[in-house]
Each structure stands twice: as structure tokens, then as C-alpha cells.
Amino acid sequence: MAVANRGRGGKPPRPWLRRVGWMLLIWVASVAALGAAALLLRLLMRAAGMHS
């Protein structure tokens, strides 16, 4: 009798859509963090008198 392909712990592998969703979530979070860092630098530069 053949045993179905299973992931760790005997659980079935996660669907690809869930993996893609996590990748998308991580990408969006990283883009948002980069935008927040850029905004902070812009505010600091403006406070130091470097107007853009």
C-alpha cells in the first residue's frame, strides 16, 4: 500500500496559495518598512534644515 506524500509530522503539505500569500505578506511588510525608514530620514533632514 502506497503512503501519500506528507510534510513534517505526518501532516499534508500546505497548498501553494498559502505559501504565495506568506511571500506576498513578507514583501508588503518589507516595502512598508523601507517606506517608513525613508519618511523618517526625510523628516530628520527637514528638521536639520535640508529642505527638499
PDB file of N, H, CA, C and O in Angstrom:
ATOM      1  N   MET A   1       0.837  -1.186   0.000  1.00  0.00           N
ATOM      2  CA  MET A   1       0.000   0.000   0.000  1.00  0.00           C
ATOM      3  C   MET A   1       0.876   1.241   0.000  1.00  0.00           C
ATOM      4  O   MET A   1       1.784   1.360   0.823  1.00  0.00           O
ATOM      5  N   ALA A   2       0.618   2.154  -0.902  1.00  0.00           N
ATOM      6  H   ALA A   2      -0.120   2.058  -1.571  1.00  0.00           H
ATOM      7  CA  ALA A   2       1.426   3.372  -1.010  1.00  0.00           C
ATOM      8  C   ALA A   2       0.949   4.407   0.008  1.00  0.00           C
ATOM      9  O   ALA A   2      -0.248   4.564   0.247  1.00  0.00           O
ATOM     10  N   VAL A   3       1.916   5.105   0.597  1.00  0.00           N
ATOM     11  H   VAL A   3       2.888   4.977   0.403  1.00  0.00           H
ATOM     12  CA  VAL A   3       1.603   6.156   1.558  1.00  0.00           C
ATOM     13  C   VAL A   3       1.667   7.496   0.837  1.00  0.00           C
ATOM     14  O   VAL A   3       2.611   7.751   0.089  1.00  0.00           O
ATOM     15  N   ALA A   4       0.685   8.344   1.051  1.00  0.00           N
ATOM     16  H   ALA A   4      -0.081   8.137   1.659  1.00  0.00           H
ATOM     17  CA  ALA A   4       0.655   9.656   0.400  1.00  0.00           C
ATOM     18  C   ALA A   4       1.819  10.509   0.879  1.00  0.00           C
ATOM     19  O   ALA A   4       2.275  10.380   2.015  1.00  0.00           O
ATOM     20  N   ASN A   5       2.292  11.382  -0.003  1.00  0.00           N
ATOM     21  H   ASN A   5       1.921  11.487  -0.925  1.00  0.00           H
ATOM     22  CA  ASN A   5       3.387  12.299   0.339  1.00  0.00           C
ATOM     23  C   ASN A   5       2.908  13.272   1.404  1.00  0.00           C
ATOM     24  O   ASN A   5       1.930  13.993   1.208  1.00  0.00           O
ATOM     25  N   ARG A   6       3.602  13.284   2.525  1.00  0.00           N
ATOM     26  H   ARG A   6       4.397  12.698   2.684  1.00  0.00           H
ATOM     27  CA  ARG A   6       3.196  14.142   3.638  1.00  0.00           C
ATOM     28  C   ARG A   6       4.360  14.991   4.091  1.00  0.00           C
ATOM     29  O   ARG A   6       5.521  14.623   3.910  1.00  0.00           O
ATOM     30  N   GLY A   7       4.038  16.153   4.692  1.00  0.00           N
ATOM     31  H   GLY A   7       3.095  16.453   4.839  1.00  0.00           H
ATOM     32  CA  GLY A   7       5.065  17.053   5.217  1.00  0.00           C
ATOM     33  C   GLY A   7       5.527  16.590   6.587  1.00  0.00           C
ATOM     34  O   GLY A   7       5.345  15.431   6.959  1.00  0.00           O
ATOM     35  N   ARG A   8       6.126  17.508   7.334  1.00  0.00           N
ATOM     36  H   ARG A   8       6.274  18.450   7.032  1.00  0.00           H
ATOM     37  CA  ARG A   8       6.620  17.164   8.673  1.00  0.00           C
ATOM     38  C   ARG A   8       5.466  16.807   9.592  1.00  0.00           C
ATOM     39  O   ARG A   8       4.386  17.390   9.497  1.00  0.00           O
ATOM     40  N   GLY A   9       5.689  15.866  10.467  1.00  0.00           N
ATOM     41  H   GLY A   9       6.567  15.393  10.544  1.00  0.00           H
ATOM     42  CA  GLY A   9       4.689  15.498  11.465  1.00  0.00           C
ATOM     43  C   GLY A   9       3.515  14.726  10.901  1.00  0.00           C
ATOM     44  O   GLY A   9       2.496  14.582  11.577  1.00  0.00           O
ATOM     45  N   GLY A  10       3.629  14.226   9.682  1.00  0.00           N
ATOM     46  H   GLY A  10       4.457  14.343   9.133  1.00  0.00           H
ATOM     47  CA  GLY A  10       2.547  13.446   9.105  1.00  0.00           C
ATOM     48  C   GLY A  10       1.397  14.287   8.578  1.00  0.00           C
ATOM     49  O   GLY A  10       0.355  13.754   8.198  1.00  0.00           O
ATOM     50  N   LYS A  11       1.586  15.624   8.555  1.00  0.00           N
ATOM     51  H   LYS A  11       2.433  16.058   8.864  1.00  0.00           H
ATOM     52  CA  LYS A  11       0.531  16.498   8.038  1.00  0.00           C
ATOM     53  C   LYS A  11       0.674  16.632   6.526  1.00  0.00           C
ATOM     54  O   LYS A  11       1.789  16.565   6.009  1.00  0.00           O
ATOM     55  N   PRO A  12      -0.423  16.819   5.813  1.00  0.00           N
ATOM     56  CA  PRO A  12      -0.312  17.014   4.363  1.00  0.00           C
ATOM     57  C   PRO A  12       0.405  18.331   4.058  1.00  0.00           C
ATOM     58  O   PRO A  12       0.336  19.263   4.861  1.00  0.00           O
ATOM     59  N   PRO A  13       1.092  18.428   2.916  1.00  0.00           N
ATOM     60  CA  PRO A  13       1.793  19.676   2.592  1.00  0.00           C
ATOM     61  C   PRO A  13       0.820  20.832   2.418  1.00  0.00           C
ATOM     62  O   PRO A  13      -0.320  20.644   1.994  1.00  0.00           O
ATOM     63  N   ARG A  14       1.286  22.029   2.753  1.00  0.00           N
ATOM     64  H   ARG A  14       2.212  22.181   3.098  1.00  0.00           H
ATOM     65  CA  ARG A  14       0.430  23.215   2.630  1.00  0.00           C
ATOM     66  C   ARG A  14       0.156  23.518   1.157  1.00  0.00           C
ATOM     67  O   ARG A  14       0.990  23.233   0.298  1.00  0.00           O
ATOM     68  N   PRO A  15      -0.981  24.081   0.872  1.00  0.00           N
ATOM     69  CA  PRO A  15      -1.270  24.445  -0.518  1.00  0.00           C
ATOM     70  C   PRO A  15      -0.365  25.599  -0.970  1.00  0.00           C
ATOM     71  O   PRO A  15       0.065  26.410  -0.150  1.00  0.00           O
ATOM     72  N   TRP A  16      -0.082  25.671  -2.261  1.00  0.00           N
ATOM     73  H   TRP A  16      -0.432  25.013  -2.928  1.00  0.00           H
ATOM     74  CA  TRP A  16       0.826  26.679  -2.799  1.00  0.00           C
ATOM     75  C   TRP A  16       0.288  28.084  -2.582  1.00  0.00           C
ATOM     76  O   TRP A  16       1.064  29.029  -2.436  1.00  0.00           O
ATOM     77  N   LEU A  17      -1.020  28.230  -2.558  1.00  0.00           N
ATOM     78  H   LEU A  17      -1.650  27.463  -2.677  1.00  0.00           H
ATOM     79  CA  LEU A  17      -1.605  29.566  -2.390  1.00  0.00           C
ATOM     80  C   LEU A  17      -1.235  30.153  -1.033  1.00  0.00           C
ATOM     81  O   LEU A  17      -0.994  31.355  -0.921  1.00  0.00           O
ATOM     82  N   ARG A  18      -1.189  29.318  -0.010  1.00  0.00           N
ATOM     83  H   ARG A  18      -1.385  28.341  -0.101  1.00  0.00           H
ATOM     84  CA  ARG A  18      -0.828  29.799   1.318  1.00  0.00           C
ATOM     85  C   ARG A  18       0.632  30.249   1.352  1.00  0.00           C
ATOM     86  O   ARG A  18       0.962  31.256   1.980  1.00  0.00           O
ATOM     87  N   ARG A  19       1.505  29.500   0.674  1.00  0.00           N
ATOM     88  H   ARG A  19       1.237  28.682   0.164  1.00  0.00           H
ATOM     89  CA  ARG A  19       2.924  29.877   0.611  1.00  0.00           C
ATOM     90  C   ARG A  19       3.101  31.201  -0.131  1.00  0.00           C
ATOM     91  O   ARG A  19       3.869  32.065   0.292  1.00  0.00           O
ATOM     92  N   VAL A  20       2.382  31.347  -1.236  1.00  0.00           N
ATOM     93  H   VAL A  20       1.758  30.645  -1.580  1.00  0.00           H
ATOM     94  CA  VAL A  20       2.464  32.593  -2.004  1.00  0.00           C
ATOM     95  C   VAL A  20       1.922  33.751  -1.162  1.00  0.00           C
ATOM     96  O   VAL A  20       2.456  34.859  -1.213  1.00  0.00           O
ATOM     97  N   GLY A  21       0.881  33.500  -0.401  1.00  0.00           N
ATOM     98  H   GLY A  21       0.447  32.599  -0.360  1.00  0.00           H
ATOM     99  CA  GLY A  21       0.321  34.541   0.474  1.00  0.00           C
ATOM    100  C   GLY A  21       1.327  35.012   1.509  1.00  0.00           C
ATOM    101  O   GLY A  21       1.436  36.209   1.774  1.00  0.00           O
ATOM    102  N   TRP A  22       2.066  34.072   2.096  1.00  0.00           N
ATOM    103  H   TRP A  22       1.977  33.099   1.880  1.00  0.00           H
ATOM    104  CA  TRP A  22       3.097  34.455   3.070  1.00  0.00           C
ATOM    105  C   TRP A  22       4.195  35.265   2.403  1.00  0.00           C
ATOM    106  O   TRP A  22       4.665  36.252   2.969  1.00  0.00           O
ATOM    107  N   MET A  23       4.611  34.863   1.206  1.00  0.00           N
ATOM    108  H   MET A  23       4.229  34.061   0.746  1.00  0.00           H
ATOM    109  CA  MET A  23       5.645  35.609   0.487  1.00  0.00           C
ATOM    110  C   MET A  23       5.164  37.028   0.197  1.00  0.00           C
ATOM    111  O   MET A  23       5.918  37.989   0.350  1.00  0.00           O
ATOM    112  N   LEU A  24       3.908  37.154  -0.221  1.00  0.00           N
ATOM    113  H   LEU A  24       3.296  36.373  -0.346  1.00  0.00           H
ATOM    114  CA  LEU A  24       3.348  38.464  -0.511  1.00  0.00           C
ATOM    115  C   LEU A  24       3.275  39.315   0.750  1.00  0.00           C
ATOM    116  O   LEU A  24       3.572  40.509   0.711  1.00  0.00           O
ATOM    117  N   LEU A  25       2.887  38.716   1.856  1.00  0.00           N
ATOM    118  H   LEU A  25       2.646  37.746   1.888  1.00  0.00           H
ATOM    119  CA  LEU A  25       2.812  39.431   3.126  1.00  0.00           C
ATOM    120  C   LEU A  25       4.194  39.929   3.559  1.00  0.00           C
ATOM    121  O   LEU A  25       4.335  41.069   4.001  1.00  0.00           O
ATOM    122  N   ILE A  26       5.203  39.080   3.432  1.00  0.00           N
ATOM    123  H   ILE A  26       5.089  38.154   3.073  1.00  0.00           H
ATOM    124  CA  ILE A  26       6.566  39.480   3.798  1.00  0.00           C
ATOM    125  C   ILE A  26       7.060  40.595   2.885  1.00  0.00           C
ATOM    126  O   ILE A  26       7.712  41.530   3.351  1.00  0.00           O
ATOM    127  N   TRP A  27       6.757  40.511   1.589  1.00  0.00           N
ATOM    128  H   TRP A  27       6.228  39.752   1.211  1.00  0.00           H
ATOM    129  CA  TRP A  27       7.174  41.552   0.645  1.00  0.00           C
ATOM    130  C   TRP A  27       6.510  42.890   0.979  1.00  0.00           C
ATOM    131  O   TRP A  27       7.177  43.925   0.997  1.00  0.00           O
ATOM    132  N   VAL A  28       5.215  42.873   1.239  1.00  0.00           N
ATOM    133  H   VAL A  28       4.674  42.033   1.224  1.00  0.00           H
ATOM    134  CA  VAL A  28       4.489  44.105   1.569  1.00  0.00           C
ATOM    135  C   VAL A  28       5.037  44.713   2.863  1.00  0.00           C
ATOM    136  O   VAL A  28       5.198  45.930   2.954  1.00  0.00           O
ATOM    137  N   ALA A  29       5.321  43.877   3.858  1.00  0.00           N
ATOM    138  H   ALA A  29       5.189  42.889   3.784  1.00  0.00           H
ATOM    139  CA  ALA A  29       5.865  44.374   5.122  1.00  0.00           C
ATOM    140  C   ALA A  29       7.245  44.999   4.915  1.00  0.00           C
ATOM    141  O   ALA A  29       7.557  46.022   5.525  1.00  0.00           O
ATOM    142  N   SER A  30       8.066  44.401   4.070  1.00  0.00           N
ATOM    143  H   SER A  30       7.813  43.570   3.574  1.00  0.00           H
ATOM    144  CA  SER A  30       9.398  44.954   3.841  1.00  0.00           C
ATOM    145  C   SER A  30       9.328  46.273   3.074  1.00  0.00           C
ATOM    146  O   SER A  30      10.091  47.194   3.366  1.00  0.00           O
ATOM    147  N   VAL A  31       8.435  46.377   2.111  1.00  0.00           N
ATOM    148  H   VAL A  31       7.815  45.629   1.874  1.00  0.00           H
ATOM    149  CA  VAL A  31       8.256  47.632   1.377  1.00  0.00           C
ATOM    150  C   VAL A  31       7.733  48.723   2.319  1.00  0.00           C
ATOM    151  O   VAL A  31       8.167  49.872   2.235  1.00  0.00           O
ATOM    152  N   ALA A  32       6.814  48.374   3.203  1.00  0.00           N
ATOM    153  H   ALA A  32       6.462  47.441   3.271  1.00  0.00           H
ATOM    154  CA  ALA A  32       6.283  49.347   4.162  1.00  0.00           C
ATOM    155  C   ALA A  32       7.375  49.795   5.134  1.00  0.00           C
ATOM    156  O   ALA A  32       7.445  50.977   5.471  1.00  0.00           O
ATOM    157  N   ALA A  33       8.221  48.880   5.587  1.00  0.00           N
ATOM    158  H   ALA A  33       8.164  47.920   5.313  1.00  0.00           H
ATOM    159  CA  ALA A  33       9.311  49.249   6.493  1.00  0.00           C
ATOM    160  C   ALA A  33      10.308  50.165   5.798  1.00  0.00           C
ATOM    161  O   ALA A  33      10.796  51.120   6.403  1.00  0.00           O
ATOM    162  N   LEU A  34      10.618  49.887   4.536  1.00  0.00           N
ATOM    163  H   LEU A  34      10.222  49.111   4.044  1.00  0.00           H
ATOM    164  CA  LEU A  34      11.522  50.744   3.779  1.00  0.00           C
ATOM    165  C   LEU A  34      10.914  52.132   3.592  1.00  0.00           C
ATOM    166  O   LEU A  34      11.623  53.133   3.698  1.00  0.00           O
ATOM    167  N   GLY A  35       9.629  52.202   3.319  1.00  0.00           N
ATOM    168  H   GLY A  35       9.053  51.389   3.233  1.00  0.00           H
ATOM    169  CA  GLY A  35       8.951  53.491   3.183  1.00  0.00           C
ATOM    170  C   GLY A  35       8.960  54.271   4.490  1.00  0.00           C
ATOM    171  O   GLY A  35       9.151  55.487   4.481  1.00  0.00           O
ATOM    172  N   ALA A  36       8.756  53.593   5.608  1.00  0.00           N
ATOM    173  H   ALA A  36       8.601  52.605   5.615  1.00  0.00           H
ATOM    174  CA  ALA A  36       8.779  54.260   6.914  1.00  0.00           C
ATOM    175  C   ALA A  36      10.181  54.798   7.221  1.00  0.00           C
ATOM    176  O   ALA A  36      10.319  55.898   7.755  1.00  0.00           O
ATOM    177  N   ALA A  37      11.224  54.020   6.883  1.00  0.00           N
ATOM    178  H   ALA A  37      11.111  53.126   6.449  1.00  0.00           H
ATOM    179  CA  ALA A  37      12.595  54.480   7.105  1.00  0.00           C
ATOM    180  C   ALA A  37      12.896  55.695   6.237  1.00  0.00           C
ATOM    181  O   ALA A  37      13.543  56.634   6.701  1.00  0.00           O
ATOM    182  N   ALA A  38      12.438  55.696   4.987  1.00  0.00           N
ATOM    183  H   ALA A  38      11.912  54.933   4.610  1.00  0.00           H
ATOM    184  CA  ALA A  38      12.651  56.836   4.094  1.00  0.00           C
ATOM    185  C   ALA A  38      11.926  58.070   4.619  1.00  0.00           C
ATOM    186  O   ALA A  38      12.467  59.175   4.577  1.00  0.00           O
ATOM    187  N   LEU A  39      10.718  57.887   5.107  1.00  0.00           N
ATOM    188  H   LEU A  39      10.278  56.990   5.142  1.00  0.00           H
ATOM    189  CA  LEU A  39       9.962  59.016   5.662  1.00  0.00           C
ATOM    190  C   LEU A  39      10.658  59.584   6.891  1.00  0.00           C
ATOM    191  O   LEU A  39      10.732  60.803   7.050  1.00  0.00           O
ATOM    192  N   LEU A  40      11.167  58.724   7.754  1.00  0.00           N
ATOM    193  H   LEU A  40      11.107  57.734   7.625  1.00  0.00           H
ATOM    194  CA  LEU A  40      11.876  59.172   8.943  1.00  0.00           C
ATOM    195  C   LEU A  40      13.129  59.962   8.562  1.00  0.00           C
ATOM    196  O   LEU A  40      13.397  61.018   9.135  1.00  0.00           O
ATOM    197  N   LEU A  41      13.893  59.454   7.599  1.00  0.00           N
ATOM    198  H   LEU A  41      13.676  58.596   7.133  1.00  0.00           H
ATOM    199  CA  LEU A  41      15.080  60.188   7.147  1.00  0.00           C
ATOM    200  C   LEU A  41      14.705  61.539   6.547  1.00  0.00           C
ATOM    201  O   LEU A  41      15.393  62.536   6.766  1.00  0.00           O
ATOM    202  N   ARG A  42      13.628  61.564   5.801  1.00  0.00           N
ATOM    203  H   ARG A  42      13.069  60.754   5.623  1.00  0.00           H
ATOM    204  CA  ARG A  42      13.178  62.824   5.203  1.00  0.00           C
ATOM    205  C   ARG A  42      12.799  63.834   6.283  1.00  0.00           C
ATOM    206  O   ARG A  42      13.137  65.014   6.179  1.00  0.00           O
ATOM    207  N   LEU A  43      12.098  63.374   7.318  1.00  0.00           N
ATOM    208  H   LEU A  43      11.823  62.416   7.402  1.00  0.00           H
ATOM    209  CA  LEU A  43      11.713  64.269   8.418  1.00  0.00           C
ATOM    210  C   LEU A  43      12.941  64.772   9.177  1.00  0.00           C
ATOM    211  O   LEU A  43      13.007  65.941   9.558  1.00  0.00           O
ATOM    212  N   LEU A  44      13.912  63.884   9.394  1.00  0.00           N
ATOM    213  H   LEU A  44      13.858  62.934   9.085  1.00  0.00           H
ATOM    214  CA  LEU A  44      15.132  64.292  10.080  1.00  0.00           C
ATOM    215  C   LEU A  44      15.930  65.301   9.262  1.00  0.00           C
ATOM    216  O   LEU A  44      16.472  66.257   9.816  1.00  0.00           O
ATOM    217  N   MET A  45      16.006  65.099   7.963  1.00  0.00           N
ATOM    218  H   MET A  45      15.566  64.322   7.513  1.00  0.00           H
ATOM    219  CA  MET A  45      16.715  66.033   7.097  1.00  0.00           C
ATOM    220  C   MET A  45      16.018  67.384   7.064  1.00  0.00           C
ATOM    221  O   MET A  45      16.673  68.426   7.058  1.00  0.00           O
ATOM    222  N   ARG A  46      14.689  67.367   7.044  1.00  0.00           N
ATOM    223  H   ARG A  46      14.156  66.520   7.050  1.00  0.00           H
ATOM    224  CA  ARG A  46      13.945  68.623   7.045  1.00  0.00           C
ATOM    225  C   ARG A  46      14.134  69.361   8.372  1.00  0.00           C
ATOM    226  O   ARG A  46      14.247  70.587   8.394  1.00  0.00           O
ATOM    227  N   ALA A  47      14.169  68.607   9.483  1.00  0.00           N
ATOM    228  H   ALA A  47      14.078  67.611   9.466  1.00  0.00           H
ATOM    229  CA  ALA A  47      14.386  69.223  10.801  1.00  0.00           C
ATOM    230  C   ALA A  47      15.792  69.817  10.910  1.00  0.00           C
ATOM    231  O   ALA A  47      16.002  70.783  11.644  1.00  0.00           O
ATOM    232  N   ALA A  48      16.750  69.242  10.184  1.00  0.00           N
ATOM    233  H   ALA A  48      16.579  68.457   9.588  1.00  0.00           H
ATOM    234  CA  ALA A  48      18.125  69.745  10.204  1.00  0.00           C
ATOM    235  C   ALA A  48      18.322  70.917   9.256  1.00  0.00           C
ATOM    236  O   ALA A  48      19.421  71.466   9.174  1.00  0.00           O
ATOM    237  N   GLY A  49      17.276  71.309   8.540  1.00  0.00           N
ATOM    238  H   GLY A  49      16.383  70.863   8.607  1.00  0.00           H
ATOM    239  CA  GLY A  49      17.372  72.464   7.651  1.00  0.00           C
ATOM    240  C   GLY A  49      17.662  72.110   6.213  1.00  0.00           C
ATOM    241  O   GLY A  49      17.910  73.002   5.403  1.00  0.00           O
ATOM    242  N   MET A  50      17.639  70.858   5.875  1.00  0.00           N
ATOM    243  H   MET A  50      17.437  70.133   6.534  1.00  0.00           H
ATOM    244  CA  MET A  50      17.875  70.442   4.476  1.00  0.00           C
ATOM    245  C   MET A  50      16.523  70.305   3.789  1.00  0.00           C
ATOM    246  O   MET A  50      15.978  69.205   3.695  1.00  0.00           O
ATOM    247  N   HIS A  51      15.988  71.412   3.315  1.00  0.00           N
ATOM    248  H   HIS A  51      16.431  72.305   3.391  1.00  0.00           H
ATOM    249  CA  HIS A  51      14.665  71.388   2.681  1.00  0.00           C
ATOM    250  C   HIS A  51      14.746  70.737   1.313  1.00  0.00           C
ATOM    251  O   HIS A  51      15.715  70.932   0.579  1.00  0.00           O
ATOM    252  N   SER A  52      13.729  69.966   0.973  1.00  0.00           N
ATOM    253  H   SER A  52      12.942  69.807   1.569  1.00  0.00           H
ATOM    254  CA  SER A  52      13.727  69.321  -0.358  1.00  0.00           C
ATOM    255  C   SER A  52      12.744  70.023  -1.281  1.00  0.00           C
ATOM    256  O   SER A  52      12.597  69.631  -2.439  1.00  0.00           O
TER     257      SER A  52
END
